[in-house]
Amino acid sequence: MNTSASTSTPGGNVFDNWRSITTALVMALVGYSVMVSVPVLSTAWVGLLGFTEEQVGRVAGADLGGLSVGAIFAALFVAKVNRRLLVVFGLALSIVGNGLCIVFVEYEQVLWLRVVAGFGSGIFTSIAVVTLGGTTKPVRAFNYLLLGFAFSTALELHLLPQFSMSGIYVFFIALNVICLMLTPWLPSRPLTEQEQADVQAMQEDVADWKVPRIVPMICLVAVGFTYINIGGYYTYIELAAHADGISEEWMGPILTWSSIFAIVGCVCALLCSRFGLFKPLFVSLFAMAFIVIMLKGGITEFNVMISLFGFMTLWTFVDVYQSAMMAHMDRKGSLIALMPSVQGFGQFIGPNISASVLGAGLGYSTMFIVSGSMALIAMFIYIGVQVFMKRKKSLEPVLA
């Protein structure tokens, strides 16, 4: 098996190969599968295993915290170790973690096993994101990912409620096995300096921000706050609706259909591309905060539908712009590898903050206020970045 990153075509970029992109997309979607199915998992952990609402937040946070740490682990070795070996190691951990969850069902056992499964998912998800970031047009590749995200989310939210708890874990294992079969299609190493130069010479002229390394690192912090909001809201939205008397028969289809609005977010992102990166990001983060906080007065069938549809639209819209910003600031891609880690860390912190709010008896109204405020913090961080770049007279590119 050829483990070179080069293609048979001189000057070609192996990361642009359709098999490489397809494999990376599948692995990323599988890696994020727990993230997008958290509402269903939360309900299953309560209804099928008898966990409390606070315990649900801890377990969900453990899974996504493990994903964060696994992504950091992968980022440390991605340039030094055969990437296929890293992926196999991550998939093996995920399979073992999910498999043992079928056998061990007590809270503390499940808590630590979700850390193991999440750690494995973080490894192969990070490699998948790095592979997409290595394409000649990374922003387009991330757009493909978010479009796939919409359909995979709808599929999971429709299928998983029909499974037993064991069936859900078997479903995750089956997805891991599919990824294992596709692993040989991944490039095993990054491009050499000469290959990078050849690829760059073929690229279309796009704006390239010349910014200090600290700036994209600050943007990663903003991504973290965005995902704290996402984690808290998305983990508890179904349980909060049930607590206010919304039936499962109503919430199930609404959750499934809301995922389709991720496509609307991608389309809106393209339509708003002429406005640059910052302005749409400011508006979308403010709107995301509003549609979360609007539920503080109580949940009805109407406002939860509006909130969920808007939330899923804005989730992908914000992700497109955050990914585009990182792609323009970090052409080498070393920080892009940390995106899954930051997202996972945010979704680890978010459910735990929400669990603490609920554990303190403050209720879902306070939880929604705390969660939504995280999106506002992310917005203010990006405002600070824009002010800095205007003073440095950095050129703002459009979404490419």
C-alpha positions in Angstrom: 0.0 0.0 0.0 1.4 3.4 -1.0 1.6 5.6 2.1 2.9 8.7 0.4 0.9 11.9 0.5 1.6 12.5 -3.2 -0.7 11.6 -6.0 0.3 10.0 -9.2 -0.3 13.4 -10.9 2.8 15.6 -10.6 2.0 18.7 -8.5 -1.3 17.2 -7.4 -2.7 17.5 -3.9 -3.7 14.1 -2.5 -6.1 15.7 -0.1 -8.2 16.8 -3.1 -8.7 13.2 -4.2 -12.4 12.3 -4.0 -11.7 9.2 -1.9 -9.7 11.2 0.6 -12.4 13.8 0.9 -15.2 11.3 1.1 -13.5 9.3 3.8 -12.7 12.5 5.8 -16.3 13.6 5.5 -17.7 10.2 6.7 -15.2 10.0 9.6 -16.0 13.6 10.7 -19.7 13.0 10.6 -19.3 9.7 12.6 -17.0 11.5 15.1 -19.6 14.2 15.6 -22.5 11.7 15.8 -22.8 11.8 19.6 -22.6 15.6 19.5 -25.6 15.8 17.1 -27.7 13.1 18.8 -27.3 14.4 22.4 -31.0 15.3 22.8 -32.0 11.7 22.0 -29.2 10.2 24.1 -30.2 12.5 27.1 -33.8 11.2 26.9 -32.6 7.6 26.6 -30.3 7.9 29.5 -33.2 9.2 31.6 -35.9 6.9 30.3 -34.0 3.7 29.8 -31.2 3.8 32.4 -32.9 6.0 35.0 -30.2 8.7 35.2 -31.2 12.1 36.7 -31.2 15.3 34.7 -27.9 16.4 36.4 -26.3 13.0 35.7 -27.3 13.3 32.0 -25.3 16.6 31.8 -22.2 14.9 33.4 -22.4 11.9 31.0 -22.8 14.0 27.9 -20.0 16.3 29.0 -17.8 13.3 29.7 -18.3 12.0 26.1 -17.6 15.4 24.5 -14.8 16.2 26.9 -13.2 12.9 25.9 -13.5 14.0 22.3 -11.8 17.3 23.1 -8.8 15.5 24.8 -8.6 13.0 22.0 -8.4 15.8 19.4 -5.6 17.4 21.3 -3.8 14.0 21.4 -4.2 13.7 17.7 -2.9 17.2 17.1 0.3 16.4 18.9 1.1 13.5 16.7 -0.6 14.3 13.4 2.6 15.5 11.8 4.8 12.8 13.2 2.9 9.5 13.1 1.2 7.6 10.3 -2.3 9.1 10.3 -3.9 5.9 9.4 -2.5 4.2 12.5 -3.8 7.1 14.6 -7.3 6.6 13.1 -7.2 2.9 13.7 -6.2 3.5 17.4 -9.0 6.0 17.8 -11.6 3.8 16.2 -10.6 0.8 18.3 -11.0 2.9 21.5 -14.4 4.1 20.4 -15.6 0.6 19.6 -14.4 -0.8 22.9 -16.0 2.1 24.8 -19.3 1.8 23.1 -19.2 -2.0 23.4 -18.6 -2.0 27.2 -21.5 0.5 27.6 -23.8 -2.4 26.6 -22.5 -4.4 29.4 -22.0 -1.8 32.2 -25.0 0.4 32.8 -24.4 2.0 36.1 -23.9 5.8 36.1 -20.2 6.0 37.2 -19.3 3.1 34.8 -21.1 4.7 31.9 -19.5 8.1 32.8 -15.9 6.8 32.4 -16.7 4.6 29.4 -18.1 7.6 27.6 -14.8 9.4 28.2 -13.0 6.4 26.5 -15.4 6.4 23.6 -15.2 10.2 23.2 -11.4 10.1 23.4 -11.3 7.6 20.5 -13.8 9.7 18.5 -11.7 12.8 19.1 -8.6 11.2 17.6 -10.2 10.1 14.2 -12.4 13.2 14.0 -9.3 15.5 14.3 -7.6 13.6 11.6 -10.7 13.9 9.4 -10.8 17.7 10.0 -7.1 18.0 9.3 -7.6 16.1 6.0 -10.4 18.5 4.9 -8.2 21.5 5.9 -5.5 20.1 3.7 -7.5 20.4 0.6 -6.8 23.2 -1.9 -10.1 24.8 -1.1 -10.7 24.0 2.6 -13.7 26.3 3.1 -15.6 24.5 0.3 -14.6 21.2 2.0 -16.0 22.4 5.3 -19.2 23.5 3.6 -19.6 19.9 2.3 -19.1 18.7 5.9 -21.9 21.0 7.2 -24.2 19.9 4.4 -23.6 16.3 5.3 -24.1 17.3 9.0 -27.7 18.3 8.2 -28.6 15.0 6.7 -26.7 12.8 9.2 -28.4 14.7 12.1 -31.8 14.1 10.6 -31.1 10.5 10.1 -29.8 9.9 13.6 -32.6 11.9 15.3 -35.1 9.8 13.4 -33.5 6.4 13.9 -32.0 6.5 17.4 -35.3 6.9 19.4 -36.5 3.7 17.8 -33.6 1.7 19.3 -33.0 0.3 22.8 -30.0 1.7 24.7 -27.9 -1.3 23.5 -29.1 -0.7 20.0 -27.9 2.9 20.1 -24.4 1.7 21.1 -24.4 -1.0 18.4 -25.3 1.7 15.8 -22.3 3.8 16.9 -20.1 0.6 16.7 -21.3 -0.1 13.2 -20.4 3.4 12.1 -17.0 3.0 13.5 -16.5 -0.3 11.6 -17.5 1.5 8.3 -14.8 4.1 9.0 -12.3 1.4 9.7 -12.9 0.0 6.3 -12.4 3.4 4.7 -9.1 4.1 6.5 -6.8 3.1 3.7 -8.2 6.0 1.6 -6.8 8.6 4.0 -3.4 10.2 3.2 -0.9 8.9 5.8 1.2 12.1 6.2 1.0 15.8 5.5 2.4 17.3 2.3 6.1 18.0 2.1 7.3 21.6 1.8 7.8 21.2 -1.9 4.4 19.7 -2.4 2.8 22.6 -0.4 4.6 25.0 -2.7 3.4 23.2 -5.8 -0.2 23.3 -4.5 0.0 26.9 -3.5 1.2 27.8 -6.9 -1.9 26.3 -8.4 -4.3 27.9 -6.0 -6.5 30.8 -7.1 -5.7 34.1 -5.5 -7.6 34.5 -2.3 -7.2 37.0 0.5 -4.7 35.8 3.1 -4.8 37.6 6.5 -1.3 38.3 7.9 -2.1 38.2 11.6 -0.1 37.2 14.6 -0.6 33.6 15.7 -2.4 34.8 18.9 -5.3 36.1 16.8 -6.5 32.6 15.5 -5.9 31.3 19.0 -8.3 33.9 20.3 -10.8 32.9 17.6 -10.6 29.4 18.9 -11.5 30.7 22.4 -14.6 32.3 20.7 -15.4 28.9 19.1 -15.3 27.4 22.6 -17.8 29.8 24.0 -20.1 29.3 21.0 -20.0 25.6 21.7 -20.6 26.0 25.4 -23.9 27.6 24.4 -24.6 24.8 21.9 -23.8 22.1 24.4 -26.0 23.4 27.2 -28.9 24.2 24.9 -28.8 21.1 22.8 -28.3 18.6 25.7 -31.4 19.8 27.6 -33.8 21.2 25.0 -35.9 18.0 24.8 -35.9 17.4 28.6 -36.8 21.1 29.2 -39.7 20.8 26.7 -41.0 17.6 28.4 -40.7 19.4 31.8 -43.1 22.1 30.5 -45.6 19.5 29.3 -44.6 19.2 25.6 -45.2 15.6 24.5 -42.6 13.3 23.1 -44.8 12.8 20.1 -44.5 16.5 19.3 -40.7 16.9 20.1 -39.5 13.9 18.2 -40.6 15.1 14.7 -39.6 18.7 15.5 -36.1 17.6 16.4 -35.8 15.6 13.2 -37.1 18.3 11.0 -35.0 21.0 12.7 -31.9 19.3 11.5 -32.9 20.0 7.9 -32.6 23.6 8.7 -28.8 23.1 8.8 -29.0 23.2 5.0 -30.8 26.6 5.3 -27.8 27.8 7.3 -25.3 26.8 4.7 -27.4 28.5 1.9 -27.7 31.6 4.0 -24.0 31.6 4.6 -23.3 31.6 0.8 -25.9 34.4 0.2 -24.3 36.6 2.9 -20.7 36.0 1.6 -20.5 39.5 0.1 -20.7 41.0 3.5 -17.4 39.6 4.6 -16.8 37.4 7.6 -17.4 39.6 10.7 -20.7 41.3 10.1 -22.7 38.0 9.4 -20.9 36.4 12.4 -21.9 39.2 14.8 -25.6 39.1 13.7 -25.8 35.3 13.8 -24.3 35.0 17.3 -26.6 37.7 18.6 -29.6 35.9 17.0 -28.4 32.5 18.5 -28.3 34.0 22.0 -31.8 35.5 21.5 -33.4 32.3 20.4 -32.0 30.4 23.4 -32.8 33.1 26.0 -36.3 33.5 24.6 -37.2 30.2 26.2 -36.6 31.5 29.7 -40.2 32.4 30.2 -41.4 28.8 29.5 -41.7 26.5 26.6 -44.7 26.1 24.3 -45.1 24.1 21.1 -44.7 27.2 19.1 -41.7 28.8 20.6 -39.7 25.6 20.9 -40.3 25.0 17.2 -39.1 28.5 16.3 -36.2 28.1 18.7 -35.1 24.8 17.3 -35.5 25.7 13.7 -33.6 28.9 14.2 -30.9 27.3 16.3 -30.1 24.6 13.7 -30.0 27.2 11.0 -27.6 29.4 13.0 -25.4 26.5 14.2 -24.3 25.7 10.6 -24.3 29.4 9.6 -21.9 30.3 12.5 -19.8 27.2 11.8 -19.3 28.1 8.2 -18.0 31.6 9.1 -15.9 30.4 12.0 -14.3 27.7 9.8 -13.7 30.2 7.0 -12.1 32.7 9.4 -9.7 30.0 10.8 -8.9 28.9 7.2 -7.9 32.5 6.2 -5.9 33.1 9.4 -4.2 29.7 9.6 -3.1 28.6 6.1 -0.8 25.9 7.5 -3.7 24.2 9.3 -1.9 23.5 12.6 -4.6 25.3 14.6 -7.5 24.0 12.4 -6.6 20.5 13.8 -7.7 21.8 17.2 -11.2 22.8 16.0 -12.8 19.4 17.1 -11.0 19.7 20.5 -12.3 23.2 21.1 -15.8 22.2 19.9 -15.8 19.1 22.2 -14.4 21.1 25.1 -17.2 23.6 24.7 -19.8 20.8 24.6 -18.1 19.3 27.7 -18.4 22.6 29.6 -21.8 23.5 28.4 -23.8 20.5 29.7 -21.8 20.6 33.0 -22.7 24.2 33.5 -26.3 23.5 32.7 -26.2 20.5 35.0 -24.9 22.6 37.9 -27.6 25.2 37.3 -30.3 22.5 37.5 -28.6 20.8 40.4 -28.7 24.1 42.3 -32.5 24.2 41.7 -32.4 27.3 39.5 -34.5 25.7 36.8 -34.4 25.7 33.0 -35.2 29.4 32.8 -31.8 30.3 34.4 -30.1 27.6 32.4 -31.3 29.1 29.1 -30.1 32.6 30.2 -26.6 31.3 31.2 -26.3 29.2 28.0 -27.4 32.0 25.6 -25.0 34.5 27.3 -22.1 32.3 26.1 -22.9 33.2 22.4 -22.8 36.8 23.4 -19.3 36.4 24.9 -18.2 34.8 21.6 -19.7 37.8 19.7 -17.8 40.3 21.8 -14.5 38.3 21.3 -14.9 38.6 17.5 -15.7 42.3 17.8 -12.4 42.7 19.7 -10.6 40.7 16.9 -12.2 43.0 14.2 -11.1 46.1 16.1 -7.5 44.8 16.3 -7.4 43.9 12.6 -8.8 47.3 11.6 -6.1 49.0 13.5 -3.5 46.7 11.8 -5.3 47.4 8.5 -5.6 43.7 7.7 -7.7 43.0 4.6 -10.9 41.2 5.3 -11.7 38.5 2.7 -15.1 37.5 1.6 -16.2 33.9 2.2 -14.3 31.9 -0.4 
